[in-house]
Structures are given as C-alpha cells and as structure tokens.
Amino acid sequence: MKSIFRIVSLLEGISYLLLLFIATPIKAFQGDETYVKMLGMPHGILFILYVILAFMLKKEMKWDHKNFGIILLCSLLPFGTFYMDKKYLR
C-alpha cells in the first residue's frame, strides 16, 4: 500500500505542477483552456486517490494527528508531495 501511495503522490505532485505552472498560465495569457481541461480531471482523480490512500495508511504508518494534517496539507502545496515523500515515506 505504501508503494502505491508513493506512486500516486508523485503523479499527483507532477500533475499539480503541470496544471499550476503550465496549463493555467497558457489559459490566462493565451485564452486556451485545452491544457487545463486535459490535466484537470487526471489531477482531480489523483488528488482524491492521494487523500483516500493517506487515510488508509494513517494507522499502518502510525501517523499522529499533526503529521497526518501535514501529509494532507502537502497535497495542496506546490512541491508538497515531494517533501512528504522524502520526510514521511522513505
């Protein structure tokens, strides 16, 4: 389960960065919503999987409320999932 969570968190982090730093500026400056539409749904699915898997791993990894909150917060911050992987999963 931990390895699946690591893969999902990596993909979620990459999709978030692509959406935030590539797709959104293209939409804002060129008015082209294609990339936002293309990346939005996969990112949303990966985000939901990230949260579900985090809840499933909470007991197995013995995360207290503070660490679990940080892990959930990392999914909202750019580069947060990469930090979370390094600090809490390796």
C-alpha angles and dihedrals in degrees: 000000000000092000091051090051090051091052093046092047091050092049092044091052093049093047090049092051092047091049094045102041104028113020098040096049090048089052092046099045103030101026090232111140095181096102094044090053092045095049101031100075097045090048091050092051092047091049092053091047090050092054094044093048091047090056090047092050097043095092096037093052093040094232114175121219094268095051092043090053090051091050091052092045090053089066089063098049125077108253088007096120091054090052090047092052093051097044104036109022108039 
